[in-house]
Amino acid sequence: MQNEILLEMKNIRKEFPGVVAVNDVSMDIRKGEVHIIIGENGAGKSTLVKMMAGLYKIDGGVMLLEGQEYKPANVLDAQRQGVNIIHQELSMMQNRTVAQNVFVGREPVMGPLRMVDNKKMNRQCRELLEGLGIDIKPTTMVKDLSIAQQQMVEVAKAISTENKLLIMDEPTSSLTQKEIDNLFRITRQLKSQGTSIIYISHRMQELMEIGDRITVMRDGCYVGTRDADDIEMSELITMMVGRTIENVYNRTYNEPGKEMLRTEKLTGLRFRNVDIHVCQGEIVGFAGLVGAGRTELVKAIFGFDQAEGGKVFLEGKEINLSNHSCNRAIQKGMAMISENRKTEGLFINMSIKDNIVQACMFDKFPNGIVKNDVIKETAEQGVKELKVATTSIEKKVFNLSGGNQQKVVIAKWLATNSKLFIFDEPTRGIDVGAKSEIYGIMNDLAKNGAAVIMISSDLLELLGLADRVYVMKDGEISGEVSHEENVFTQEYILSLGIEGGKAVEHKSPSAAESGPKDCQKGGNHAAG
């Protein structure tokens, strides 16, 4: 069956104002295969699959589904013909339940008035989630779920209908290894049932594990298709970026300087009794499964969420948590690149320029007199340093690819000259070339004396960049491991996240001691 063609694309073209997003692409998808599509941000991957899924209409060429011309009028029409998509950018109804999101437009009804049968809908949703190994209650409000949990609900929603072709656009970008393993199990199950799957990912290590064939795109054009078993990773990367990338991490470890951040028994809604410290010149990673409390912890440190107890010290000075806020954090020299760039990192309908200068206005114009030439210069410098693919700094951010949107978020915070940078899933939805650039920025920040916190669900990323890694489980620190220790491995860090261990006893200076102290090299790991 795998040699039978399900979907064929011939000379497909898609244009947007001022840019050709997809240019003369021809390729095919076989029945019952997992077909990987890779390429740098802006390569045209998402645009291509959105035409398959009925979100965009093609401007040229023809698509054939099982040999018949395929021209979906919209997403619902595509779904009726068996083509569904799990989007990279989540589009869930935040104020509805999980079940209401999964069955939106397909709710079971009862009686002559055809009222929604909520009991039946919740039961069907619970059976679906349990069958997929997803531990989420159907009655939970989506707004109360983490990004990773929302991603798994999107998976369930797509699988709840019968699919000939299921498109997964960056499905693992916010998932930890446990959730990725579960998604791969689901993917293999669908494949065994004859469903074709298109899988877009920037996590290169996933490609060989799950894919049958791999198609590479670059600058909106088709580069080539290879069998996953017959190609080396280095060749794929060269096909993607048109150049060789030797070492994406290129980490140089620095002697840690003065303590920048310390918490004592910090407690919030989803974390408790957290003791951590971060020093100048360090990149400190945070690992853990979905729901471990990592994002909630750094949001409390940054003032985005209210802490319920404990203490936070910045450069040895205690922060008043009762009136802590994002604005006060920025004024104290803190920056946070949020996991959810669309809702927490960007004004999506504003220009690149306005987004980049958003956080540095007070520093650059303390007297309130705004100078347009300074704004323009700051924005242009950010675009240049981050290599944002755009024709103008006046371009609206929603017109950029996900990777270039992330670059704008980082450019915004680099313009503030902050001393403590918090990166929450900084390479979510980012291609390997852009990842290398962002890793370089993080390395340079640490080298120049900034303190860097990095949350990542990619353990290889943490191992490649971090001086030390804190592991969280169920809202608590379950271990701390240094890059100098022989247990600085994927297996050990994952075991701390799953099995836990005795909480680390940190010997940080007490609140009564004045001023930050020199940080010590090495970590203190807990037995998993």
PyMOL commands that set and color helices and strands:
alter all, ss='L'
color gray80, all
select helices_A, chain A and resi 45-52+75-80+98-102+118-131+142-144+147-159+177-192+204-210+228-230+233-241+294-302+321-323+326-331+341-345+352-356+358-364+372-386+397-399+402-414+432-447+459-465+490-499
alter helices_A, ss='H'
color red, helices_A
select strands_A, chain A and resi 5-16+19-30+34-38+60-65+68-69+83-86+109-110+115-116+165-169+196-200+213-218+221-227+259-267+274-279+283-288+309-314+317-318+334-337+420-424+451-455+468-473+476-482
alter strands_A, ss='S'
color yellow, strands_A
deselect
rebuild
show_as cartoon
